[in-house]
Amino acid sequence: MGIMSRQVMQVCGPILIILLVTTVPAVKSGKVLVFPMDGSHWVHMKILIETLHAKGHNITVIRMPDSWYIKEFSPHYTSINLKTAGGFGEEFLETFISRLMEILRDGSTWARLKLEIEIWESSLKMIETRNEMLISMFEDQQLMQSLKEAKYDLMLTDPTIFGGIILGHYLKLPMVYNVRWTLFSEAHFAIAPSPLSYVPLPILELPDRMSFFERVKNVVMYIITKAQVALMIAPTYNALCERFIGPGVSYFALLQSADLWLHRVDFIFEFPRPTMPNIVYMGGFQCKPTKPLPQDLEDFVQSSGEHGVIVMSLGTLIGQLPHDVAEAIAEAFAELPQKIIWRYKGKRPSALGNNTLMMDWIPQNDLLGHPKTRAFVAHGGTNGVQEAIFHGVPIVGFGLIFDQPDNLSKMRVKGVAKTVNFGTVDKDSFLKTVKEVLYEPSYRENMQRLSSLHKDVPVKPLDNAIFWIEFVMRHKGAPHLRTESYKMPWYSYHSVDVILFLLSAISLIVLTTYAVIRYFCIRICMRTTKKKLQ
């Protein structure tokens, strides 16, 4: 029997190998044009770029002269430098965050309202600056000609900015988004059905099980947001579309017409909701297994004994806090038996305890994955929250700007995080919050459960994302996955015309029936009256 098996394998082995080779899709080296968003968005776009480069693809990145994360020179891509700034510099964000923290600490409603007005004014000014940048780019005939002649296979962009969307359509390239947000809102709201009865608008920090008045708030704010975009943002971008793409082309139609949406969340992070065939979820794709810590840091972690360590980092943009907040946090940390590793660039607080190590930079992923890490004090950015989920570490969150409050709200609902009110935080409230997350077992147990669910997938998120990018390149698009609903006017999409037609038809039938019955009733009455008169 053994001899026969060997003979069969000798004959069939080469055939099986040939069959396997022919069934694996051939992936040739592709040319990918990338129009990225700067800041923290570049962190995960860079991971996709490096992985695509490692697979043999040629990457070209369009960058603006005021980019602060996107470097001009890289071994993984060739850069094209635009001549005009995009207006989204590091200095602008740092100034904005500093003012926001001051206003939150002040607690004045008028100051907060004034800040909201300033945010809108700044946003409109930024949109105007970016429009000037895009006009300058399209009017650079030499640049446009070189982009056409390069014959790229794909446009990879972040739809938070419009540049990649309009340029990709101008060059007639298949479009793939690396996405969580658009100019309108969270990305699902731009492409997928979003019933407001159980799909909360992100800015509101609502759960997916809303009370009646929460649903009222959800609907009202959705209408206000749509109106703001329609009146203040869309007209500017629609004018660009008319000018460079063609008459009758709208910003929203271009946004919706992408072949593939690589979404930077999954349903461990996000609430369950309707989705679409061309949305591919890659939540946590940037998370990696831990590497050994530097020896001095490892020694500090090990010195914590059974109490373990707390890691604190508020991201790259929030390097320092108001003096009173930093002192309150330092004083609270000093009373804990845990060791603290705090990434902080501000002035060293005078109340800092001997158990706290303050550093300009920390290997956050490796610290979160260390078995002695007990909690993560964080700002609530998507990257940090997903790393905490990946490593199963509960969160104490601040949630200051952009998507941070909403991210932490979702984690609160799932029972893995507790948030701190930045406007009123002091030593006692911060200490109480940290102790609850440390010593209430449910926080860690729930986060470990989320971590287990997140990792229990047939394909790693990054591998899945790369497969679908290459899929779009192989097939020169993915129109079979894209609904054509984006070409429908709003009244057709929501079947308003059908409802009006049916109501009209029913009304006509009812009125006709009424008229016929009335007519015969009158005739019968008239005959009866005549007979009586006779």
C-alpha positions as CSV (number, residue, x, y, z in Angstrom):
1,M,0.0,0.0,0.0
2,G,2.8,2.4,0.9
3,I,4.6,1.8,-2.4
4,M,1.4,2.4,-4.4
5,S,0.8,5.7,-2.5
6,R,4.3,6.9,-3.3
7,Q,3.8,6.0,-7.0
8,V,0.5,7.9,-7.0
9,M,2.1,10.9,-5.4
10,Q,5.0,10.9,-7.9
11,V,2.5,11.0,-10.8
12,C,-0.1,13.3,-9.2
13,G,2.3,15.6,-7.3
14,P,3.4,17.8,-10.3
15,I,-0.2,18.0,-11.5
16,L,-1.4,19.2,-8.1
17,I,1.3,21.8,-8.0
18,I,0.4,23.1,-11.5
19,L,-3.3,23.2,-10.5
20,L,-2.5,25.2,-7.4
21,V,-0.3,27.7,-9.2
22,T,-2.9,28.2,-11.9
23,T,-5.7,28.8,-9.4
24,V,-3.9,31.6,-7.5
25,P,-4.6,35.0,-9.1
26,A,-1.5,36.4,-10.8
27,V,-0.5,39.8,-9.3
28,K,1.7,41.9,-11.5
29,S,3.5,44.9,-10.3
30,G,1.0,47.8,-10.3
31,K,1.4,51.6,-10.2
32,V,-0.6,53.2,-7.4
33,L,-1.2,56.9,-7.0
34,V,-1.8,58.0,-3.4
35,F,-3.4,61.3,-2.3
36,P,-3.2,61.0,1.5
37,M,-4.5,63.0,4.4
38,D,-1.8,64.3,6.8
39,G,-1.6,63.9,10.6
40,S,-2.6,60.7,12.2
41,H,-4.4,59.6,9.0
42,W,-1.0,59.3,7.4
43,V,0.1,56.7,10.1
44,H,-2.2,54.0,8.7
45,M,-1.9,55.1,5.1
46,K,1.8,54.6,5.4
47,I,1.3,51.0,6.6
48,L,-0.7,50.3,3.4
49,I,1.9,51.9,1.3
50,E,4.8,50.0,2.9
51,T,2.9,46.7,2.5
52,L,2.1,47.4,-1.2
53,H,5.7,48.4,-1.8
54,A,6.9,45.1,-0.2
55,K,4.7,43.2,-2.6
56,G,6.4,44.9,-5.6
57,H,4.0,47.7,-6.4
58,N,5.3,51.1,-7.4
59,I,3.8,53.9,-5.2
60,T,3.6,57.6,-5.9
61,V,2.5,59.9,-3.1
62,I,1.2,63.4,-3.7
63,R,2.2,65.8,-0.9
64,M,1.7,69.4,-0.1
65,P,4.5,71.8,0.9
66,D,3.1,72.2,4.4
67,S,3.0,68.5,5.1
68,W,4.5,67.6,8.5
69,Y,4.1,63.8,8.6
70,I,4.4,63.0,4.9
71,K,8.1,63.0,4.1
72,E,9.4,64.0,0.7
73,F,11.9,61.2,0.5
74,S,11.2,57.6,1.3
75,P,12.4,54.1,0.2
76,H,8.8,53.0,-0.1
77,Y,7.4,55.7,-2.5
78,T,8.2,58.5,-4.9
79,S,6.7,61.8,-4.0
80,I,5.1,64.5,-6.2
81,N,5.3,67.9,-4.5
82,L,2.5,70.3,-5.2
83,K,3.3,74.0,-5.4
84,T,0.5,75.3,-3.1
85,A,-0.1,74.6,0.6
86,G,-3.1,72.7,1.8
87,G,-3.8,74.8,4.9
88,F,-3.8,71.9,7.4
89,G,-0.5,72.4,9.2
90,E,0.7,71.2,12.6
91,E,0.8,74.7,14.0
92,F,-2.9,75.2,13.2
93,L,-3.9,72.0,15.0
94,E,-1.7,72.7,18.0
95,T,-3.2,76.2,18.4
96,F,-6.7,74.9,18.0
97,I,-6.2,72.1,20.6
98,S,-4.6,74.5,23.1
99,R,-7.6,76.9,22.8
100,L,-10.1,74.0,23.1
101,M,-8.5,72.8,26.3
102,E,-8.5,76.3,27.8
103,I,-12.2,76.7,27.0
104,L,-13.1,73.3,28.4
105,R,-11.4,74.2,31.6
106,D,-13.1,77.6,31.7
107,G,-16.5,75.9,31.4
108,S,-18.2,78.9,29.8
109,T,-21.0,78.1,27.5
110,W,-20.5,81.4,25.6
111,A,-16.8,80.6,25.1
112,R,-17.7,77.1,23.9
113,L,-20.2,78.5,21.4
114,K,-17.6,81.1,20.2
115,L,-15.1,78.2,19.7
116,E,-17.7,76.3,17.6
117,I,-18.2,79.4,15.4
118,E,-14.4,79.7,15.1
119,I,-14.1,76.0,14.1
120,W,-16.6,76.6,11.3
121,E,-14.9,79.7,10.1
122,S,-11.5,77.9,10.2
123,S,-13.0,74.9,8.3
124,L,-14.4,77.1,5.6
125,K,-11.1,79.0,5.3
126,M,-9.3,75.6,5.1
127,I,-11.7,74.5,2.3
128,E,-11.0,77.7,0.4
129,T,-7.3,77.2,0.8
130,R,-7.5,73.6,-0.4
131,N,-9.7,74.7,-3.4
132,E,-6.9,77.1,-4.4
133,M,-4.4,74.3,-4.0
134,L,-6.6,72.0,-6.3
135,I,-7.1,74.7,-8.9
136,S,-3.4,75.3,-8.9
137,M,-2.8,71.6,-9.3
138,F,-5.2,71.2,-12.2
139,E,-3.9,74.3,-14.0
140,D,-0.4,72.9,-13.9
141,Q,-0.5,71.4,-17.4
142,Q,2.9,69.9,-17.1
143,L,2.0,68.0,-13.9
144,M,-1.4,66.9,-15.3
145,Q,0.3,65.6,-18.5
146,S,2.9,63.7,-16.5
147,L,0.2,62.1,-14.3
148,K,-1.7,61.0,-17.5
149,E,1.4,59.6,-19.1
150,A,2.3,57.6,-16.0
151,K,-0.7,55.4,-16.6
152,Y,-1.5,54.5,-13.0
153,D,-3.5,51.4,-12.2
154,L,-5.3,52.7,-9.1
155,M,-6.0,55.8,-7.0
156,L,-5.7,55.2,-3.2
157,T,-6.9,58.2,-1.2
158,D,-8.5,59.3,2.1
159,P,-11.9,60.9,1.3
160,T,-11.6,63.2,4.3
161,I,-10.0,65.5,1.7
162,F,-11.4,66.0,-1.8
163,G,-8.2,66.2,-3.7
164,G,-7.7,62.5,-4.3
165,I,-11.4,62.0,-5.3
166,I,-11.5,64.6,-8.0
167,L,-8.0,63.8,-9.3
168,G,-8.8,60.1,-9.5
169,H,-11.9,60.8,-11.6
170,Y,-10.0,63.3,-13.8
171,L,-7.5,60.6,-14.5
172,K,-10.2,58.0,-14.9
173,L,-8.6,55.6,-12.4
174,P,-10.2,52.9,-10.3
175,M,-10.8,54.4,-6.8
176,V,-10.0,52.8,-3.4
177,Y,-10.6,54.7,-0.2
178,N,-8.7,54.3,3.1
179,V,-11.6,55.6,5.1
180,R,-13.2,56.3,8.4
181,W,-14.5,59.8,7.8
182,T,-15.6,61.9,4.9
183,L,-16.2,65.7,4.8
184,F,-19.9,64.8,5.4
185,S,-19.7,62.5,8.4
186,E,-18.7,59.0,9.3
187,A,-18.2,57.1,6.0
188,H,-21.2,54.7,6.3
189,F,-23.6,57.7,6.2
190,A,-22.3,58.5,2.7
191,I,-22.8,55.1,1.1
192,A,-24.8,52.7,3.3
193,P,-28.4,52.8,4.5
194,S,-28.3,54.5,8.0
195,P,-31.7,54.1,9.8
196,L,-31.6,56.9,12.4
197,S,-33.7,54.8,14.8
198,Y,-30.7,52.7,15.8
199,V,-27.7,54.2,13.9
200,P,-26.4,57.2,16.0
201,L,-24.8,60.2,14.5
202,P,-21.1,60.0,15.7
203,I,-20.8,63.5,17.1
204,L,-23.6,62.9,19.6
205,E,-22.0,60.0,21.6
206,L,-25.3,58.1,21.6
207,P,-25.7,54.3,22.1
208,D,-27.3,52.1,19.4
209,R,-30.3,51.6,21.8
210,M,-31.7,55.1,21.9
211,S,-34.6,56.4,24.0
212,F,-37.3,58.4,22.2
213,F,-35.7,61.8,22.9
214,E,-32.3,60.5,21.9
215,R,-33.8,59.5,18.6
216,V,-35.3,63.0,18.2
217,K,-31.9,64.5,18.9
218,N,-30.3,62.1,16.4
219,V,-32.7,63.1,13.6
220,V,-32.6,66.8,14.3
221,M,-28.7,66.9,14.4
222,Y,-28.6,64.7,11.2
223,I,-30.8,67.3,9.4
224,I,-28.7,70.2,10.7
225,T,-25.5,68.5,9.6
226,K,-26.9,67.7,6.1
227,A,-28.0,71.3,5.8
228,Q,-24.5,72.6,6.8
229,V,-22.8,70.5,4.2
230,A,-25.4,71.3,1.5
231,L,-25.2,75.1,2.1
232,M,-21.6,75.7,3.2
233,I,-19.4,72.9,1.7
234,A,-21.0,71.2,-1.3
235,P,-21.4,74.4,-3.5
236,T,-17.6,75.0,-3.4
237,Y,-16.7,71.4,-4.4
238,N,-19.6,71.2,-6.9
239,A,-18.1,74.2,-8.7
240,L,-14.7,72.3,-8.9
241,C,-16.5,69.2,-10.3
242,E,-18.3,71.3,-12.9
243,R,-15.0,73.0,-13.9
244,F,-12.7,70.0,-14.1
245,I,-14.8,66.9,-14.5
246,G,-17.9,68.0,-16.4
247,P,-21.3,69.6,-16.2
248,G,-23.9,68.2,-13.8
249,V,-21.3,66.3,-11.7
250,S,-21.6,66.8,-8.0
251,Y,-19.2,66.4,-5.1
252,F,-21.4,63.8,-3.4
253,A,-21.8,61.7,-6.5
254,L,-18.1,61.5,-7.0
255,L,-17.6,60.6,-3.4
256,Q,-20.1,57.8,-3.6
257,S,-18.8,56.3,-6.8
258,A,-15.6,54.8,-5.5
259,D,-15.0,51.1,-6.3
260,L,-13.9,50.1,-2.8
261,W,-14.1,51.5,0.7
262,L,-11.4,50.1,3.0
263,H,-13.0,50.9,6.4
264,R,-10.7,51.3,9.3
265,V,-13.1,49.8,11.8
266,D,-14.8,46.5,12.3
267,F,-17.9,45.5,14.3
268,I,-15.9,44.8,17.4
269,F,-15.3,48.6,17.4
270,E,-18.4,49.8,15.6
271,F,-22.1,49.2,16.5
272,P,-23.9,46.7,14.2
273,R,-25.5,48.5,11.2
274,P,-26.3,48.1,7.5
275,T,-23.4,47.9,5.2
276,M,-22.6,47.6,1.4
277,P,-20.8,45.0,-0.7
278,N,-17.9,47.3,-1.6
279,I,-17.1,48.1,2.1
280,V,-14.2,46.0,3.3
281,Y,-13.5,46.2,7.0
282,M,-9.9,46.3,8.2
283,G,-10.2,47.5,11.8
284,G,-7.0,47.0,13.7
285,F,-4.9,46.4,10.6
286,Q,-2.1,48.6,12.0
287,C,-1.9,46.5,15.2
288,K,1.2,44.3,15.5
289,P,2.5,41.6,17.9
290,T,4.7,43.0,20.6
291,K,8.5,43.3,20.4
292,P,10.8,43.2,23.5
293,L,11.1,46.5,25.3
294,P,14.5,48.3,25.7
295,Q,16.2,46.8,28.7
296,D,15.9,49.9,30.9
297,L,12.2,50.2,30.2
298,E,11.7,46.4,30.8
299,D,13.5,46.8,34.1
300,F,11.1,49.6,35.1
301,V,8.1,47.5,34.1
302,Q,9.3,44.4,36.0
303,S,9.9,46.5,39.1
304,S,6.1,47.0,39.3
305,G,5.7,43.5,40.8
306,E,2.2,42.2,41.0
307,H,0.6,45.7,40.7
308,G,1.7,46.1,37.1
309,V,1.9,49.3,35.1
310,I,-0.3,52.0,33.6
311,V,0.5,53.5,30.2
312,M,-0.6,57.1,29.5
313,S,-0.4,58.8,26.1
314,L,-2.6,61.4,24.6
315,G,-1.4,61.0,21.0
316,T,1.0,63.0,18.8
317,L,-1.0,66.3,18.8
318,I,-1.6,66.6,22.5
319,G,1.9,66.8,23.8
320,Q,1.1,68.8,26.9
321,L,-1.8,69.7,29.2
322,P,-2.9,72.8,31.1
323,H,-0.7,73.1,34.2
324,D,-3.4,72.4,36.7
325,V,-4.5,69.2,34.8
326,A,-1.0,67.9,34.6
327,E,-0.5,68.5,38.3
328,A,-3.7,66.8,39.2
329,I,-2.9,63.7,37.1
330,A,0.7,63.5,38.5
331,E,-0.7,63.8,42.1
332,A,-3.2,61.0,41.5
333,F,-0.6,58.7,39.9
334,A,1.6,59.2,42.9
335,E,-1.0,57.6,45.2
336,L,-1.2,54.4,43.2
337,P,0.9,51.3,43.8
338,Q,1.3,50.7,40.1
339,K,4.2,52.1,38.1
340,I,3.3,54.7,35.5
341,I,4.8,55.3,32.0
342,W,3.6,58.7,30.8
343,R,4.4,60.1,27.4
344,Y,4.5,63.8,28.0
345,K,6.4,66.8,26.4
346,G,5.3,69.6,28.7
347,K,6.8,70.9,31.9
348,R,7.5,68.3,34.5
349,P,4.7,68.5,37.1
350,S,6.0,69.2,40.7
351,A,3.7,66.5,42.1
352,L,5.2,63.7,40.0
353,G,5.8,60.6,42.1
354,N,8.7,58.2,42.2
355,N,6.5,55.6,40.6
356,T,6.1,57.6,37.4
357,L,8.4,57.6,34.4
358,M,7.9,60.5,32.0
359,M,9.1,60.1,28.4
360,D,9.0,62.2,25.2
361,W,8.2,59.0,23.2
362,I,7.1,55.5,24.2
363,P,6.8,52.2,22.3
364,Q,3.1,52.3,22.8
365,N,2.2,49.0,21.0
366,D,4.9,47.0,22.8
367,L,3.9,48.5,26.2
368,L,0.2,47.8,25.6
369,G,1.0,44.2,24.7
370,H,3.2,43.6,27.9
371,P,1.6,41.2,30.3
372,K,2.1,43.7,33.2
373,T,0.1,46.5,31.6
374,R,-3.1,47.0,33.6
375,A,-4.7,50.1,32.0
376,F,-4.3,52.6,29.2
377,V,-4.9,56.3,29.8
378,A,-5.6,57.7,26.4
379,H,-7.1,60.5,24.3
380,G,-9.4,58.1,22.4
381,G,-8.0,58.3,18.9
382,T,-9.0,55.4,16.6
383,N,-5.4,54.0,16.4
384,G,-4.9,53.9,20.2
385,V,-8.3,52.4,20.9
386,Q,-7.8,49.7,18.4
387,E,-4.4,48.9,19.8
388,A,-6.0,48.6,23.3
389,I,-8.6,46.2,21.9
390,F,-5.9,44.2,20.1
391,H,-4.0,43.7,23.3
392,G,-7.0,43.5,25.7
393,V,-6.2,46.6,27.8
394,P,-9.1,48.6,29.4
395,I,-9.1,52.4,28.8
396,V,-9.4,55.6,30.9
397,G,-10.2,58.2,28.3
398,F,-10.2,62.0,27.9
399,G,-11.8,62.5,24.5
400,L,-11.1,66.0,23.4
401,I,-11.5,66.5,19.6
402,F,-12.7,65.0,16.4
403,D,-13.7,61.4,16.7
404,Q,-12.2,60.8,20.1
405,P,-15.4,61.4,22.2
406,D,-17.4,59.1,20.0
407,N,-14.8,56.4,20.0
408,L,-14.7,56.4,23.8
409,S,-18.5,56.5,23.9
410,K,-18.6,53.2,22.0
411,M,-16.1,51.7,24.3
412,R,-18.1,52.9,27.3
413,V,-21.2,51.1,26.0
414,K,-19.2,47.9,25.5
415,G,-18.0,48.1,29.1
416,V,-14.3,48.5,28.4
417,A,-13.7,52.2,29.2
418,K,-14.4,54.9,31.6
419,T,-14.1,58.6,30.5
420,V,-12.9,61.6,32.4
421,N,-14.6,65.0,32.1
422,F,-11.7,67.2,31.0
423,G,-13.5,70.4,32.0
424,T,-13.9,69.4,35.6
425,V,-11.2,66.8,36.2
426,D,-9.2,67.1,39.4
427,K,-7.0,64.7,41.4
428,D,-9.8,63.0,43.2
429,S,-12.1,62.4,40.2
430,F,-9.2,61.2,38.1
431,L,-7.9,58.8,40.8
432,K,-11.4,57.5,41.3
433,T,-11.8,56.8,37.6
434,V,-8.5,55.1,37.3
435,K,-9.1,52.9,40.3
436,E,-12.5,51.8,39.0
437,V,-10.9,50.6,35.7
438,L,-8.0,49.0,37.6
439,Y,-10.0,47.1,40.2
440,E,-13.4,46.4,38.7
441,P,-12.7,43.1,36.9
442,S,-15.5,43.6,34.3
443,Y,-13.5,46.2,32.4
444,R,-10.5,43.9,31.7
445,E,-12.7,40.9,31.2
446,N,-14.9,42.7,28.6
447,M,-11.8,44.0,26.8
448,Q,-10.2,40.6,26.7
449,R,-13.4,39.3,25.2
450,L,-13.3,42.0,22.5
451,S,-9.7,41.2,21.9
452,S,-10.5,37.5,21.4
453,L,-13.4,38.4,19.0
454,H,-11.2,40.8,17.0
455,K,-8.4,38.2,16.5
456,D,-10.8,35.4,15.6
457,V,-10.9,36.0,11.8
458,P,-10.0,33.8,8.8
459,V,-7.8,36.5,7.3
460,K,-5.7,39.2,9.0
461,P,-7.2,42.7,8.4
462,L,-4.0,44.0,6.6
463,D,-3.8,40.9,4.3
464,N,-7.5,41.4,3.5
465,A,-7.0,45.0,2.7
466,I,-4.1,44.3,0.3
467,F,-6.0,41.5,-1.4
468,W,-8.9,43.8,-2.2
469,I,-6.6,46.6,-3.4
470,E,-4.9,44.2,-5.8
471,F,-8.3,42.8,-6.7
472,V,-9.4,46.2,-8.0
473,M,-6.1,46.6,-9.9
474,R,-6.5,43.1,-11.5
475,H,-10.0,43.8,-12.6
476,K,-9.6,47.5,-13.3
477,G,-12.3,48.4,-10.9
478,A,-15.1,46.7,-9.0
479,P,-18.4,48.0,-10.4
480,H,-20.2,44.7,-9.7
481,L,-19.9,45.6,-5.9
482,R,-21.0,49.2,-6.2
483,T,-24.7,50.1,-6.1
484,E,-25.9,52.6,-8.6
485,S,-28.0,54.4,-6.0
486,Y,-25.6,57.3,-6.0
487,K,-26.9,58.3,-9.5
488,M,-30.5,58.6,-8.2
489,P,-31.9,61.9,-7.0
490,W,-32.8,61.9,-3.3
491,Y,-36.5,61.7,-3.9
492,S,-36.1,58.5,-6.0
493,Y,-33.6,57.0,-3.5
494,H,-36.1,57.5,-0.7
495,S,-39.0,56.5,-3.0
496,V,-40.8,59.8,-2.4
497,D,-41.9,59.9,-6.0
498,V,-43.3,56.3,-5.7
499,I,-45.1,57.1,-2.4
500,L,-46.6,60.2,-4.0
501,F,-47.7,58.3,-7.1
502,L,-49.3,55.5,-4.9
503,L,-51.0,58.1,-2.7
504,S,-52.3,59.8,-5.8
505,A,-53.5,56.6,-7.3
506,I,-55.2,55.6,-4.1
507,S,-56.7,59.0,-3.8
508,L,-58.0,58.9,-7.4
509,I,-59.6,55.5,-6.8
510,V,-61.2,56.6,-3.5
511,L,-62.5,59.8,-5.1
512,T,-63.7,58.0,-8.2
513,T,-65.5,55.4,-6.1
514,Y,-67.0,58.1,-3.9
515,A,-68.1,60.0,-7.0
516,V,-69.7,56.9,-8.6
517,I,-71.5,56.0,-5.3
518,R,-72.6,59.6,-4.8
519,Y,-73.9,59.7,-8.4
520,F,-76.0,56.5,-8.1
521,C,-77.2,57.5,-4.7
522,I,-78.4,60.8,-6.1
523,R,-80.1,59.0,-9.1
524,I,-81.8,56.6,-6.7
525,C,-83.0,59.4,-4.5
526,M,-84.3,61.3,-7.5
527,R,-86.3,58.3,-8.8
528,T,-87.7,57.7,-5.3
529,T,-88.8,61.4,-5.1
530,K,-90.5,61.3,-8.5
531,K,-92.4,58.1,-7.6
532,K,-93.6,59.8,-4.4
533,L,-94.7,62.9,-6.3
534,Q,-96.7,60.8,-8.7
